[in-house]
Structures are given as C-alpha cells and as structure tokens.
Amino acid sequence: MNSEPAKIGVFVCQCGKNVGGVVDTEKVADAVKDSPNVVLSKVHPHLCSYEGLSVIQNDIEEHGIDRLVVAACTPKMHEKTFRDAAVGAGLNPHCLDIANIR
C-alpha cells in the first residue's frame, strides 16, 4: 500500500449550456481547489469530448494524479468513457468518482 498522500484531480464539465447554463462551474472548481490533497481543479466545456478526455489524461500524467473526480453528467451516460480515459493514463479505474451535477 502506498503511504504517499493522494493526489486528487477535480474536473468540472460545463456540458455546454446543460450544466454551464445553470451551475457556476468556475465557482464549483474554485470551491474545491484548496481541499486536502487536491492538486488540480479545472473546468472544461465538454469533458466527454476527445479534447476533454485528452485534457484529463494529460493532467493525470503531468500532475501525478492518482485519484480523479469528475463533476459532469450522470454516470449512466459517461462512466465508461471517463474510466477508459483514466485507464489510458495509467490510473486505476476504481480511483474515479463521478458527481452528477446535471
């Protein structure tokens, strides 16, 4: 078992206007950025897009993220998408939590 503190990355999706038109996503990301073990907190317009998934994967690698929180659509829609992206960046797929903010 690793005794190093977790390195948590938080990604908040605007989901276009579906979430971004109702939720202040910047405020959400800002609210958690200083939480214990959070090394990165950012907003993206469409995390489930190729570009969004690339951002997640690049940030996992660049920041050594070993825990991932995605605030986006329901896990029913994109849980597999985000788990696959996490695995593609070398993260354990069970180290992902999805918060449904849609």
N, C-alpha and C positions, 0 to 999 in steps of 0.2 A: 504494500500500500504506500502511496506517495504521501510524504509528510509536508510537502510544499503547500502553501495556501492556494486555493483555487484561483484561476484567472477567468473571470466571467466577462463575456461579451454580450451586450444587450443591443438588439436591433429592433427598431420600431418601424413598421411599414405604414406608409400613408395609404396604400391601396387606392391610389388616385384620390378621388373625392369620396369613395366609400367610407374610408376611415378619416382621411385628412380633411374632409369637409365637415366633420363632426367633432373629432378629437384633436386637441392641440398636441400633435405628436412631438413637436420640439420640447414642449413642457414635460411630457412623459419621459423622454430621453434625458432631459436635464435633471429631473427629479431623482433618477436612479444613478446618475454618473458618479456620485460620491459615496455610494453604498459600499459596504465592505466587500473587497475582492473584485469589484467591477473595474476592469482595466480599459473598457471601451464601451461607449453608449452613443449610438448614432441613429439617425433617421434616414430612410431611403424611400423614394416614391413607389417602387414596386419590387419588394424583396424576392418575390417568386419568379421574376423575370431572369433571363440569362445573366444580365448585368448585375442584378441584385444578388443572385446566388454567387457570382464571381466575387462581389464585394465581401460577402460573408466568408467565403473560402480564403481569400487573400488576407483578410483581417485575422482569421484563426491562425494562419501561418505566421503572419508578421508580428502579432502581439502575443503569441504563445497561448492563445485562449484554449482552455480545456473544459469550459462549461459555457453553454450557449442558451440564451433566452431570446426568443423571437416573439414580439408582440405584433400580431397580424390577424389574418382571417382565421376562422375556425380550423382546428387541426384536421377536421374531416376533409377539408379542401386541399391542404398543402403539407400535412405532416410528413408524408413520404418524400416530398420534394425537399424539405429542409433537412430531414435525416440523411438523405442521399448526399446532399451538399456537405453536411458535416463529415460524413464518412469519407467523401472525396478529398477533404482537407486533413484527414488523419484523426478526426475526433471520434471518440466512442459515441455511437448513435444514441445511447441511453443518457448521454450528458446534455441533452437538448430538452428544454421546456418551451412550450408554446402557450402564450397568453392570448386568448381570443378577445381582441378589442374591437372587432367588427360588430 
